[in-house]
Each structure stands twice: as C-alpha cells, then as structure tokens.
Amino acid sequence: MLYRFAADLVLVIHLAFVLAVVVGALAWLWWHRAPWVHLPVAAWGAYVELSGRLCPLTTLENALLRAAGEGGYDGSFIGQYLLAVLYPAGLTREVQLVLAAGVVGINVILYAWIWHRRRRRAGGASRR
C-alpha cells in the first residue's frame, strides 16, 4: 500500500511538473525571480520530448508501481495519461516533436506578453 501511495504521489508531482513546464511562465506575473526557476524546468521538459527519452519521474513511478505488485506502464507519462485523452492513437515521435514545439511556443508567447506588459507599466509609471 505504501508503494502505491508513493506512486500516486509521484504521479501528482509529475502532473504538476508538466503543468509548470507548459504554463510556468505565468508565475513571473507574481514573482520576479520565477524565470530563474521556470526556464530550466521548461528546458528540461522540451529536452525530454525532443530527445525521445523517458522522464526520470516516469521511471520512478513505474518502479513504485511494480514494487506495489502492479505492472507499471510502457512509454512516457504523457503517453500514458495525457495522450490517451488527446491523441487516442498513441505517442509517436511526430507527436513528441509537436508537444515540444508547443511547450517552447507557449512559453515564448507568455514571456513576451509578460515582458511587454511590464515594460508598458514601467513606462506609464515614469510619465506620472
């Protein structure tokens, strides 16, 4: 039971990590040092997708599931939990490349938007 609980905990952490990779740039709205944390996280997420490697959290979750007497799963976290909903055909190399491009694209857009917003606010404050 403890191994299953640990596997579920890793699953929740993994999902939070994936969300942080995709939209973590938004934290910059509230915390000025967020890019120092988020950019390496996003780079790691893009690297895992572009290289076709398994995330270490997937490996850990599978090991814990096996220790709990369950079979684990083949492939990646995204392939197991997210693509089953979004792309029923499964995870292919092409889909991984699209996901990586999406991560990079979303983050470039978010950072550009926040940077522009901050510059506009700073310009308005200096005119008062």
Buried (B, 14 or more C-beta within 10 A) or exposed (E): EEBBEBBBEBBEEBBEBBEBBBBBBBBBEEEEEBBEBBBEBBBBBBEBBBEEEBBEBBBBBBBBBEBBEEEBBEEBBBBBBBBEEEBEEEBEEEBBEEBBEEBBEBBEEBBEBBEEEEEEEEEEEEEE
